[in-house]
Every structure is written in structure tokens, then in C-alpha cells.
């Protein structure tokens, strides 16, 4: 007698932003225009610095989370 296998639970894909590919749209929600663009650039820059193992400037961190 064979055991039934459980189906693997699939995680839902997060909707990405059209202009800033790779950033979830929820990270940019609530902003419009220049502020949205600036926030998208900051998130991309922080991600790039983190992946390279470099130090993230305090001003950049405060701009996003402060």
C-alpha cells in the first residue's frame, strides 16, 4: 500500500513594480511622482550596496526608514 504524498504549498508571487523591476509594488505604495522615483532609486541602491557587502550610508538608511 502506497502513502499519499502531500502537495507542496506554493508561495504566491509578489507583484513587482513596472518601472523599478525587482521591487515589490507595495514598497512604493502611498507615493506619487518624484517621491516615488526617489524611493525606488534608494531601494535599488541600498540593495546593490548590501549585495556587494559595502557599508550603507546613514543618510540613505534614514531617507528610507527614518
RAQUISUL-V196716 format. One record per residue. N is the residue number from 1. RES is the residue in one small letter. OMEGA is omega in whole degrees, -180 to 180 (* if undefined). D_LAST is the distance of its C-alpha to the last C-alpha in whole Angstrom. Layout:
# RAQUISUL-V196716
n:N res:RES omega:OMEGA d_last:D_LAST
n:N res:RES omega:OMEGA d_last:D_LAST
This chain:
# RAQUISUL-V196716
n:1 res:x omega:-177 d_last:60
n:2 res:x omega:175 d_last:56
n:3 res:x omega:176 d_last:53
n:4 res:x omega:177 d_last:51
n:5 res:x omega:175 d_last:47
n:6 res:x omega:176 d_last:44
n:7 res:x omega:178 d_last:42
n:8 res:x omega:-179 d_last:39
n:9 res:x omega:-180 d_last:36
n:10 res:x omega:177 d_last:34
n:11 res:x omega:-180 d_last:31
n:12 res:x omega:179 d_last:30
n:13 res:x omega:180 d_last:28
n:14 res:x omega:180 d_last:25
n:15 res:x omega:-179 d_last:25
n:16 res:x omega:179 d_last:24
n:17 res:x omega:-177 d_last:23
n:18 res:x omega:-176 d_last:26
n:19 res:x omega:-180 d_last:24
n:20 res:x omega:-176 d_last:22
n:21 res:x omega:179 d_last:24
n:22 res:x omega:178 d_last:23
n:23 res:x omega:176 d_last:19
n:24 res:x omega:-177 d_last:20
n:25 res:x omega:-179 d_last:20
n:26 res:x omega:-180 d_last:18
n:27 res:x omega:-177 d_last:15
n:28 res:x omega:-177 d_last:15
n:29 res:x omega:179 d_last:17
n:30 res:x omega:178 d_last:16
n:31 res:x omega:179 d_last:16
n:32 res:x omega:171 d_last:19
n:33 res:x omega:-174 d_last:20
n:34 res:x omega:-180 d_last:18
n:35 res:x omega:179 d_last:15
n:36 res:x omega:179 d_last:16
n:37 res:x omega:-180 d_last:18
n:38 res:x omega:180 d_last:15
n:39 res:x omega:177 d_last:13
n:40 res:x omega:178 d_last:16
n:41 res:x omega:-180 d_last:16
n:42 res:x omega:180 d_last:13
n:43 res:x omega:179 d_last:14
n:44 res:x omega:180 d_last:17
n:45 res:x omega:180 d_last:17
n:46 res:x omega:-180 d_last:14
n:47 res:x omega:180 d_last:17
n:48 res:x omega:179 d_last:20
n:49 res:x omega:-179 d_last:19
n:50 res:x omega:-180 d_last:18
n:51 res:x omega:179 d_last:22
n:52 res:x omega:179 d_last:23
n:53 res:x omega:-179 d_last:22
n:54 res:x omega:179 d_last:20
n:55 res:x omega:178 d_last:17
n:56 res:x omega:-178 d_last:14
n:57 res:x omega:-179 d_last:13
n:58 res:x omega:-179 d_last:10
n:59 res:x omega:179 d_last:9
n:60 res:x omega:180 d_last:9
n:61 res:x omega:-179 d_last:7
n:62 res:x omega:179 d_last:4
n:63 res:x omega:-179 d_last:6
n:64 res:x omega:-171 d_last:6
n:65 res:x omega:-174 d_last:4
n:66 res:x omega:* d_last:0
